[in-house]
Amino acid sequence: MKNKTVLITGATSGIWESLVYKYIQEWYSVVATWRNINKLIELSKKFTKKEFIYLKCDLTLDHDIWSLIEFLKDQHIIIDILINNAWLGIFKSFMKTSKKEINTMLHTNLLWHLFLTKAILELNQVRNICFVSSLAWKVGFADLSVYSATKFAIEWFCDALREELRGSNIKVTIIRPWIVDTNFFDNTAFIDYANQIRHKMQTSNLVAGSIYGAIKKWYSEYTIGKDRYFLILQKILPKCMHRIILKLFIN
Ligand SMILES: NC(=O)c1ccc[n+]([C@@H]2O[C@H](COP(=O)([O-])OP(=O)(O)OC[C@H]3O[C@@H](n4cnc5c(N)ncnc54)[C@H](OP(=O)(O)O)[C@@H]3O)[C@@H](O)[C@H]2O)c1
């Protein structure tokens, strides 16, 4: 293994694939978890076995997460940075979302991030824990109710965890990407909108570079792109302006 190791959950696509490259380039080893093995096999061909370890970890399967922890212990792999990224989007109106879908989203986007974080903290070596949020933590979008709920919960969980870890050497970072051209927008609920605004989207490479920088500088939160201005405007203008600001930023 190289000097430091980063564990990235859900590194098979999007921003996170670019992050794998970035970390390996910067002399880290990467442990990446997958659900879709074919994508990671392709990615793994580009790196040595020491640079890139990939493990199955479907965050809806209890067994997988404990196997991941056992593997880290057995192999004496010390995780310096944990990036909780894997997520699932089922986008439809709340009334059309089944109980099973709600349960799956809460598990994938929230509960397992907490369980994995706890397990990694118990290993006693981690220095930075990163979570990925979105503008949806602050604004409720139609058809994203459960997704928004998980992002809101993650934001406040981070705040509380940061307080609990104050005085230790462990930093908690929350990242809020803007609109990035990834599988996120392949969702049928978004496809028309995505095609309209694709020219405005950020690239995964650019965002991965920013995330790498924010974690390296131990920022506690990092909002990428226009979200930053949105959050400032939302704070200073009255609540009735909410829709106008949203229109300005999203279209
Ligand atoms: N793209 C954007 O514009 C944007 C904006 C704001 C916030 N974000 C946030 O950024 C994060 C990543 O977004 P992205 O755009 O890079 O997404 P993405 O391309 O859809 O990637 C999602 C990753 O999560 C994995 N995953 C899904 N369900 C899983 C499960 N049950 N167990 C394990 N892994 C699972 C996927 O694996 P498979 O390939 O195997 O399905 C994939 O690697 C999310 O938290 C999202 O909310 C994105």
The ligand as an SDF file (V2000), in Angstrom:
LIG
                    3D

 48 52  0  0  0  0  0  0  0  0999 V2000
  -24.5630   14.9940  -10.2250 N   0  0  0  0  0  0  0  0  0  0  0  0
  -25.0150   16.0720   -9.6340 C   0  0  0  0  0  0  0  0  0  0  0  0
  -25.3790   17.0770  -10.2820 O   0  0  0  0  0  0  0  0  0  0  0  0
  -25.0920   16.1690   -8.1440 C   0  0  0  0  0  0  0  0  0  0  0  0
  -25.5230   17.3820   -7.5930 C   0  0  0  0  0  0  0  0  0  0  0  0
  -25.6080   17.4930   -6.2140 C   0  0  0  0  0  0  0  0  0  0  0  0
  -25.2670   16.4120   -5.4090 C   0  0  0  0  0  0  0  0  0  0  0  0
  -24.8600   15.2420   -5.9840 N   0  0  0  0  0  0  0  0  0  0  0  0
  -24.5190   14.1350   -5.0740 C   0  0  0  0  0  0  0  0  0  0  0  0
  -23.2760   13.5310   -5.4550 O   0  0  0  0  0  0  0  0  0  0  0  0
  -23.2940   12.1430   -5.0980 C   0  0  0  0  0  0  0  0  0  0  0  0
  -22.8860   11.2650   -6.2650 C   0  0  0  0  0  0  0  0  0  0  0  0
  -23.5180   11.7040   -7.3870 O   0  0  0  0  0  0  0  0  0  0  0  0
  -23.1050   11.2680   -8.8560 P   0  0  0  0  0  0  0  0  0  0  0  0
  -23.7500   12.3140   -9.6970 O   0  0  0  0  0  0  0  0  0  0  0  0
  -21.6400   11.0080   -8.9970 O   0  0  0  0  0  0  0  0  0  0  0  0
  -23.9490    9.8930   -8.9270 O   0  0  0  0  0  0  0  0  0  0  0  0
  -23.9170    8.6110   -9.8270 P   0  0  0  0  0  0  0  0  0  0  0  0
  -23.1120    8.8410  -11.0590 O   0  0  0  0  0  0  0  0  0  0  0  0
  -25.3510    8.2020   -9.9630 O   0  0  0  0  0  0  0  0  0  0  0  0
  -23.1620    7.5650   -8.8610 O   0  0  0  0  0  0  0  0  0  0  0  0
  -23.7890    6.9710   -7.7350 C   0  0  0  0  0  0  0  0  0  0  0  0
  -22.8850    5.8710   -7.1600 C   0  0  0  0  0  0  0  0  0  0  0  0
  -23.5490    5.2500   -6.0340 O   0  0  0  0  0  0  0  0  0  0  0  0
  -23.5250    3.8270   -6.2150 C   0  0  0  0  0  0  0  0  0  0  0  0
  -24.6530    3.1650   -5.5690 N   0  0  0  0  0  0  0  0  0  0  0  0
  -25.9850    3.3280   -5.7950 C   0  0  0  0  0  0  0  0  0  0  0  0
  -26.7000    2.5060   -5.0000 N   0  0  0  0  0  0  0  0  0  0  0  0
  -25.8270    1.8010   -4.2650 C   0  0  0  0  0  0  0  0  0  0  0  0
  -25.9270    0.7880   -3.2780 C   0  0  0  0  0  0  0  0  0  0  0  0
  -27.0990    0.2950   -2.8720 N   0  0  0  0  0  0  0  0  0  0  0  0
  -24.7990    0.2930   -2.7240 N   0  0  0  0  0  0  0  0  0  0  0  0
  -23.6030    0.7390   -3.1260 C   0  0  0  0  0  0  0  0  0  0  0  0
  -23.4110    1.6720   -4.0610 N   0  0  0  0  0  0  0  0  0  0  0  0
  -24.5120    2.2070   -4.6320 C   0  0  0  0  0  0  0  0  0  0  0  0
  -23.5630    3.6380   -7.7220 C   0  0  0  0  0  0  0  0  0  0  0  0
  -23.1100    2.3530   -8.0220 O   0  0  0  0  0  0  0  0  0  0  0  0
  -23.6290    1.5510   -9.3470 P   0  0  0  0  0  0  0  0  0  0  0  0
  -22.8540    2.1370  -10.4970 O   0  0  0  0  0  0  0  0  0  0  0  0
  -23.2480    0.1510   -9.0600 O   0  0  0  0  0  0  0  0  0  0  0  0
  -25.1010    1.7870   -9.4460 O   0  0  0  0  0  0  0  0  0  0  0  0
  -22.6170    4.7560   -8.1750 C   0  0  0  0  0  0  0  0  0  0  0  0
  -21.2720    4.3480   -8.0310 O   0  0  0  0  0  0  0  0  0  0  0  0
  -24.7250   11.8700   -4.5790 C   0  0  0  0  0  0  0  0  0  0  0  0
  -24.6840   11.8930   -3.1710 O   0  0  0  0  0  0  0  0  0  0  0  0
  -25.5520   13.0150   -5.1080 C   0  0  0  0  0  0  0  0  0  0  0  0
  -26.6360   13.2990   -4.2600 O   0  0  0  0  0  0  0  0  0  0  0  0
  -24.7610   15.0950   -7.3420 C   0  0  0  0  0  0  0  0  0  0  0  0
  1  2  1  0
  2  3  2  0
  2  4  1  0
  4  5  1  0
  4 48  2  0
  5  6  2  0
  6  7  1  0
  7  8  2  0
  8  9  1  0
  8 48  1  0
  9 10  1  0
  9 46  1  0
 10 11  1  0
 11 12  1  0
 11 44  1  0
 12 13  1  0
 13 14  1  0
 14 15  2  0
 14 16  1  0
 14 17  1  0
 17 18  1  0
 18 19  2  0
 18 20  1  0
 18 21  1  0
 21 22  1  0
 22 23  1  0
 23 24  1  0
 23 42  1  0
 24 25  1  0
 25 26  1  0
 25 36  1  0
 26 27  1  0
 26 35  1  0
 27 28  2  0
 28 29  1  0
 29 30  1  0
 29 35  2  0
 30 31  1  0
 30 32  2  0
 32 33  1  0
 33 34  2  0
 34 35  1  0
 36 37  1  0
 36 42  1  0
 37 38  1  0
 38 39  2  0
 38 40  1  0
 38 41  1  0
 42 43  1  0
 44 45  1  0
 44 46  1  0
 46 47  1  0
M  CHG  2   8   1  16  -1
M  END
$$$$
